[in-house]
């Protein structure tokens, strides 16, 4: 699906404020205010998907305002504003409420048909913005658009939501099936983050939430498989879920956690044995680097998996 991109870096420094106030403001239906004397730095990428859009904004110290004149544009989308991992802060005031400060890993709900302000407090502040059409989203979060409702999103879902957004913001081409699957999962996670209606919550937890958690755990194993102390308990603590839940995530795919971890570690060893960067490493070194604490077991498992001994492969 289409990408829309804007960057003040494409303009001479003296023209950046004007470009932000004219081009970017018109594109996002907002007013832009610079909060320091320097030219604003704004980098934003928008991905358009069926029924929703995803925005990724990195900006210097600015404030963006959606005012009464802007809400007449007919946009009544639900907006989930997310602060991804990092060290920067932004604050948001929704529908003239008091400012709420959002640290990395937090987020809030906003509405296209209400005025609001977002303040980027540091240079390089990042914000992810997920806009979902009211027609699509409102039935999933019945009663969640009341003015008096607290804007905070549920913390447990935010990391998975951010991961799903990042996947869809990649420049790599995605197949229609991948886009549809990721979009559905994103909507389900968004509903859980806001507070899904009771009927839809059961569905979302059985589908989007489970798949997102499994994907997050698998990604973690790929990165950390070389740690000898990696275990079911280690993974469950990192992801804030029970060992039995992690076990069930893998069993629903017809493989145990232990079998999957072994598969990842053996593949890591296989790749290392063929890579020139590891040419001076012994096979024992590679076994340990791949997360094996028992070299004899490594040789046996490797031969069983690939039908060839590590030394023969090298």
C-alpha positions in Angstrom: 0.0 0.0 0.0 1.0 3.6 -0.6 3.6 5.6 1.5 3.4 9.3 2.0 6.7 10.9 3.1 7.6 14.4 4.3 10.9 15.8 5.6 12.0 19.3 6.4 15.5 18.2 5.4 14.3 18.6 1.8 14.1 22.3 2.3 16.8 25.0 3.0 17.0 25.8 6.7 15.4 29.3 6.3 12.3 27.7 4.6 11.8 24.8 7.0 9.4 26.5 9.4 7.2 27.7 6.5 7.3 24.2 4.9 6.2 22.6 8.2 3.4 25.2 8.6 2.2 25.0 5.1 2.9 21.6 3.6 3.1 19.3 6.6 0.3 21.1 8.4 -2.0 20.8 5.4 -1.1 17.1 5.0 -1.9 16.2 8.6 -4.7 18.7 9.1 -3.0 20.4 12.0 -1.2 23.7 12.9 2.5 23.5 13.7 4.2 25.7 16.2 8.0 25.8 16.8 8.9 25.8 20.5 12.5 27.1 20.1 14.3 29.6 17.9 15.7 26.9 15.5 14.2 25.7 12.3 12.0 22.7 13.1 13.1 19.2 12.1 10.3 17.0 11.1 10.5 13.6 9.5 7.2 11.7 8.9 6.1 8.7 7.0 2.5 7.6 6.5 1.3 4.2 5.3 -2.2 3.9 4.0 -4.0 0.6 4.5 -7.6 -0.6 4.2 -9.6 1.1 6.9 -6.6 2.6 8.7 -3.3 4.5 8.3 -0.1 4.4 10.3 2.2 7.4 10.8 5.7 7.6 12.2 6.9 11.0 13.1 10.3 12.2 14.4 10.5 15.8 15.3 12.4 18.5 17.2 10.7 20.7 19.8 7.3 21.5 18.3 3.7 21.6 19.2 1.0 20.4 16.8 -2.6 21.6 17.3 -5.8 20.2 15.9 -8.3 23.0 16.4 -11.9 23.7 15.8 -11.2 24.7 12.2 -9.5 21.3 11.6 -12.3 19.1 13.1 -14.6 20.4 10.4 -12.8 18.3 7.8 -15.1 15.4 8.6 -12.4 13.1 10.0 -13.8 11.2 12.9 -11.2 8.4 13.1 -10.0 6.9 16.4 -6.3 7.6 16.8 -3.9 5.7 19.0 -0.8 7.7 19.8 2.2 5.6 20.9 5.6 6.4 22.3 8.1 3.8 21.1 11.2 2.6 23.0 13.8 5.3 23.5 14.4 8.3 25.8 12.2 11.0 24.5 8.9 12.3 25.9 5.8 13.9 24.4 2.7 15.2 26.0 -0.9 15.2 24.8 -4.0 17.2 25.6 -7.2 15.7 24.2 -10.4 17.7 23.9 -9.1 20.5 26.0 -8.2 18.2 28.9 -5.1 18.8 31.0 -1.7 17.7 29.6 -0.7 14.1 30.1 3.0 13.2 29.8 3.8 9.9 27.9 7.1 8.1 28.5 8.5 5.4 26.1 6.2 2.4 26.2 3.0 4.4 26.9 0.3 5.7 24.7 -3.2 7.3 24.6 -6.4 7.4 22.6 -7.4 10.5 20.6 -10.3 11.4 18.3 -10.3 13.1 14.9 -13.5 15.0 15.7 -12.1 16.6 18.9 -9.5 19.3 19.3 -6.1 18.4 20.9 -2.5 19.3 21.2 0.7 17.2 21.1 4.0 18.6 22.4 7.3 17.1 21.2 9.5 17.9 24.2 13.0 17.0 22.9 15.0 16.9 19.7 14.4 13.6 17.9 11.2 12.8 19.7 9.3 9.9 18.1 5.6 9.3 17.9 3.7 6.5 16.2 0.1 7.3 15.2 -2.4 4.7 14.3 -5.7 6.0 12.8 -8.6 3.6 12.5 -11.9 4.5 10.8 -14.7 4.9 13.2 -17.0 2.7 11.1 -14.5 -0.2 11.5 -13.4 0.4 15.1 -16.4 1.7 17.1 -18.3 -1.6 17.1 -15.2 -3.3 18.6 -14.8 -0.8 21.4 -18.4 -0.1 22.3 -18.7 2.8 24.8 -15.0 3.6 24.6 -15.4 7.1 23.0 -17.0 8.9 25.9 -15.4 12.3 26.7 -14.8 11.5 30.3 -12.9 8.3 29.5 -9.3 8.1 30.6 -7.1 8.3 27.5 -4.4 5.8 28.6 -3.9 2.6 26.6 -3.3 -0.7 28.3 0.4 -1.1 28.9 0.5 -4.9 28.4 -0.6 -4.5 24.7 1.5 -1.5 23.7 4.9 -3.3 23.0 3.0 -5.8 20.7 1.2 -3.0 19.0 4.4 -1.1 18.4 6.0 -4.2 17.0 3.1 -4.7 14.6 3.2 -1.1 13.5 7.0 -1.3 12.9 6.5 -4.4 10.7 4.0 -2.6 8.5 6.2 0.6 8.2 9.0 -1.3 6.6 10.1 -0.3 3.1 10.3 -3.9 2.1 7.4 -5.0 -0.1 4.7 -7.0 1.6 2.3 -9.5 0.0 -1.4 -8.9 0.0 -1.8 -11.9 2.4 0.8 -10.5 4.8 -0.7 -7.0 4.7 -4.2 -8.4 5.4 -2.9 -10.6 8.3 -0.9 -7.8 9.9 -3.8 -5.3 9.4 -6.2 -7.6 11.1 -3.8 -8.3 14.0 -3.2 -4.6 14.3 -6.9 -3.8 14.6 -7.4 -6.5 17.2 -4.4 -5.3 19.3 -5.6 -1.7 19.0 -9.1 -2.8 20.3 -7.4 -4.6 23.3 -5.2 -1.6 24.0 -8.3 0.7 24.1 -10.6 -1.7 25.8 -12.5 -4.1 23.5 -16.1 -4.9 24.0 -16.6 -8.2 25.9 -17.5 -10.2 22.9 -14.7 -9.0 20.7 -12.1 -9.2 23.5 -12.4 -13.0 23.6 -11.8 -13.2 19.8 -8.9 -10.7 19.9 -7.1 -12.5 22.7 -7.5 -15.8 20.9 -6.2 -14.4 17.6 -4.3 -11.1 17.3 -2.9 -11.1 20.8 -1.7 -14.7 20.7 -0.1 -14.3 17.3 1.6 -11.0 18.2 3.0 -12.6 21.4 4.3 -15.6 19.6 5.9 -13.5 17.0 7.6 -11.4 19.7 8.9 -14.4 21.6 10.2 -16.0 18.4 12.0 -12.7 17.5 13.5 -12.7 21.0 14.8 -16.2 20.7 16.4 -15.4 17.3 18.4 -12.6 19.0 19.2 -14.2 22.3 19.5 -18.0 21.4 23.2 -17.8 22.1 22.6 -17.2 25.8 23.2 -20.5 27.7 20.8 -19.5 30.5 17.9 -18.9 28.1 15.0 -21.0 29.3 11.2 -21.1 29.4 11.2 -19.2 32.7 13.6 -16.6 31.3 11.4 -15.9 28.3 8.2 -15.8 30.3 9.6 -13.2 32.7 10.9 -11.0 29.9 7.4 -11.0 28.2 5.3 -10.8 31.3 3.4 -14.0 30.7 3.4 -17.4 32.4 5.6 -20.3 31.4 2.5 -22.4 30.6 1.2 -19.6 28.3 4.6 -19.6 26.4 4.4 -23.4 26.2 0.9 -23.2 24.8 1.8 -20.6 22.2 4.3 -23.1 20.6 2.2 -26.2 21.1 -0.6 -24.6 19.1 1.9 -24.7 16.2 2.7 -28.3 16.7 6.1 -27.8 18.2 7.4 -27.5 21.8 9.3 -24.5 23.1 12.4 -26.7 23.7 12.2 -28.1 20.1 11.9 -24.6 18.6 14.8 -23.2 20.7 17.0 -26.2 19.7 16.0 -25.6 16.0 17.0 -21.9 16.3 20.4 -22.7 18.0 21.3 -25.4 15.5 20.5 -23.1 12.6 22.7 -20.4 14.2 25.6 -22.9 14.5 25.1 -24.1 10.9 25.3 -20.5 9.6 28.3 -19.7 11.8 30.2 -22.7 10.5 29.8 -21.5 6.9 30.4 -17.8 7.6 34.0 -16.4 6.9 33.8 -14.3 10.1 33.9 -17.4 12.2 36.6 -19.2 10.2 39.1 -18.9 13.1 36.6 -20.2 15.7 36.7 -23.8 16.8 33.6 -25.9 16.6 33.5 -26.0 20.4 33.5 -22.1 20.4 30.7 -22.0 17.9 28.7 -24.5 19.9 28.9 -22.3 23.0 28.2 -19.1 21.0 25.1 -20.8 19.7 23.8 -21.5 23.3 24.9 -25.1 23.8 26.5 -26.0 27.2 27.2 -29.6 26.2 29.4 -30.1 23.2 28.7 -33.8 22.9 25.0 -33.1 22.8 25.6 -30.4 20.2 27.4 -32.8 17.9 24.6 -35.4 18.2 21.8 -32.9 17.7 23.6 -31.3 14.7 24.1 -34.6 12.9 20.5 -35.6 13.6 19.2 -32.3 12.3 21.3 -31.8 9.2 22.5 -35.3 8.4 26.1 -34.2 8.5 28.7 -33.6 11.3 29.8 -30.0 12.1 33.4 -30.8 11.0 32.2 -32.2 7.7 30.1 -29.2 7.0 33.0 -26.9 7.6 
